[in-house]
Amino acid sequence: MLRKMLCVAVPLTALTFMGCDVDVNDPGEAPDVQVDPGRAPDVDVRGPDVDVRSREQEVEVPDVDINTERRRINVPDVDVDIPAE
């Protein structure tokens, strides 16, 4: 179900942004910022000694059977008219 919704939502979102005509009247400007230099703290870090190994162990796992079938369903048919420049 989630996959079906994503298959519809993602293309519609992309079409929404592609079909926009944006005219910028005032581009604006970034503010002037004064920053004083700083320094990083002096630290001494001792991390743990980690040994990673593997071993074979018997565990219970689920046995899942997934069956699929073909169905005819209604899907969106979207036409987008992009505005003229």
C-alpha positions in Angstrom: 0.0 0.0 0.0 2.8 2.4 0.9 4.6 1.6 -2.3 1.5 2.4 -4.3 1.1 5.7 -2.5 4.7 6.6 -3.1 4.5 5.7 -6.8 1.7 8.2 -7.1 2.9 10.9 -4.7 6.5 11.3 -5.9 5.7 11.9 -9.6 2.9 14.3 -8.7 5.2 16.3 -6.4 7.9 16.4 -9.1 5.3 17.6 -11.7 4.1 20.3 -9.3 7.6 21.8 -9.0 8.4 21.4 -12.7 5.2 23.1 -13.8 5.8 26.4 -12.0 6.8 29.7 -13.6 8.7 31.8 -11.1 9.5 35.5 -11.8 11.9 37.1 -9.3 11.2 40.7 -8.8 13.8 41.4 -6.1 16.7 38.9 -5.8 17.6 40.1 -2.3 21.0 39.8 -0.7 22.8 38.0 2.0 23.4 39.9 5.3 26.8 41.0 6.3 28.1 39.0 9.3 31.2 39.7 11.4 32.7 36.6 13.0 35.6 36.5 15.5 38.0 33.5 15.1 37.9 30.9 17.9 39.8 27.8 18.7 38.9 24.2 19.2 39.2 22.7 22.7 42.2 20.6 23.6 40.9 17.2 24.4 42.4 13.7 25.0 40.0 10.9 24.0 40.6 7.3 24.9 38.0 5.0 23.2 37.2 1.5 24.2 39.1 -1.5 22.8 36.6 -3.4 20.7 37.0 -6.9 19.3 34.5 -8.0 16.7 34.2 -11.7 15.9 31.5 -13.9 14.5 30.2 -17.3 15.6 27.6 -19.7 14.2 24.5 -20.1 16.2 21.1 -21.6 15.4 18.2 -19.2 15.8 14.5 -19.4 14.8 13.5 -17.3 11.8 10.0 -16.8 10.3 9.1 -18.6 7.1 7.1 -16.1 5.1 5.4 -16.9 1.8 4.2 -13.9 -0.3 1.7 -14.4 -3.1 1.0 -11.8 -5.7 -1.8 -11.4 -8.2 -2.6 -9.1 -11.0 -5.6 -6.8 -10.7 -7.0 -4.0 -12.8 -7.2 -0.8 -10.7 -7.8 2.9 -11.4 -4.6 4.9 -11.4 -4.1 8.7 -11.8 -3.6 10.1 -15.3 -2.1 13.5 -15.0 -1.7 16.2 -17.7 0.4 19.2 -16.8 0.3 22.5 -18.8 3.4 24.5 -18.1 2.8 28.3 -18.2 4.3 30.3 -21.1 7.2 32.5 -20.2 
